[in-house]
Amino acid sequence: MMKQQRKAILVHQKSQLNYNSSKWKRKVFVVLFLGFCFGSFGLMQSHYSRILSLSSLHSRLLHNPRSDDNENTNNQAKIAFLFIARNRLPLDMVWDAFFKGEEESRFSVFVHSRPGFLFNKATTRSKYFLNRQVNDSVQVDWGEASMIEAERVLLKHALEDSKNERFVFLSDSCIPLYDFGYTYEYIMSTPTSFVDSFADTKEGRYNPKMDPIIPVHNWRKGSQWVVLTRKHAKVVVNDTTVFPIFQQHCKRRSLPEFWRDQPFPADGKKEHNCIPDEHYVQTLFAQEGLEGEITRRSLAHSSWDHSSSKDPKRRGWHPVTYKSSDATPELIKSIKDIDNIHYETENRREWCSSKGKPSKCFLFARKFTRPAAIRLLNMSVLGANQKAAKSS
């Protein structure tokens, strides 16, 4: 009987120990489980806060591209405006209105003028041109390879700024047709260069002495007022093959208007009337197999149709020059309304587009005299920043 009682007591104690052990294990499990839950909740809260923070930052960068945030500003792609001038820029007041009020992190200015000319407060009233001339300019003569050399000098300096992604060549008689914002988006939204380029089969400017380095099937013609991507700007600057051939074999004919004190040519018909700046970039890109990477038209309008002009000064080797009497809103509208360009030698019609949609062809126009440009600026029909103009 006593053995049975002791056995029962032992069984009860063992049962009690097992119960207490199980109860303790449940408590430990509950504590660990609650700890895991609170830890997971805290971790999730931390990640959620970080996601909100990153989302907020991303939203600010998207909706405020002109933020004062230094990193964002420093990464802004720029357009380099490259002016080729004789001396000063007679239309600097027009370009001052164009640039005014814009973030200078989106553009840069370079000017090629005659050697020794200085853009200071005595020679320009625009802060955007102060001390912006290149310091190794060359003497440029129309119809000579020196014009190409000036273009290459400008590109060399502009490429030193890694943020310059587009390079726009402009003459000292060019005006902007639209404001800076529209111009910037139009140019930057297209991954190609704008190079007016077509087969030159009519004027006989090709010199057979260029062959075989430059074969006739790569000979092209077009406007020198091109817009280049950074890749294509480097191609021009690094060229050591085509440029020397142009210097040697692409020269203008000795025409009566240029004879002056020069001797009369023995046989002018045998001279090749080759104007280097109208052929160089176009032919270089054909040589390099880059024509598939360009939009084959210019963004700068020039009027070469002299058939209806009664003014003998408007007929010749240069496009029409617009005087004050020509400067009307109707003229600007007629240029802006152009949406296609016909290339007779290739039987090609280039329909203009931007961002994959039909658009107007030209952002700039030439050749305008200073009185004509001032008149248009006063009419508020040019590409000035209207908000900036009203606040000034």
Secondary structure, DSSP 8 states (H G I E B T S, - for coil): -HHHHHHHHHHHHHHHHHHHHHHHHHHHHHHHHHHHHHHHHHHHHHHHHHHHHHHHHHHHHHH-TT-S-HHHHHT--EEEEEEE-SSS-TTHHHHHHHHTTS-GGGEEEEEE-STT---STTT-S-GGGTT-B-TT-----TTSTHHHHHHHHHHHHHTTSTTEEEEEEEETT-EESS-HHHHHHHHHT-SSEE---EE--SS----GGGTTTS-GGG-EE--S--EEEHHHHHHHHH--SHHHHHHHH------HHHHTTS---S-GGGS----GGGTHHHHHHHHTT-GGGEESS-SEE-----TT---GGGSSSS---B-GGG--HHHHHHHHT--EEEEGGGTEEEE-EETTEE--S-SEE--B-HHHHHHHHHTT-SS--HHHHHH-
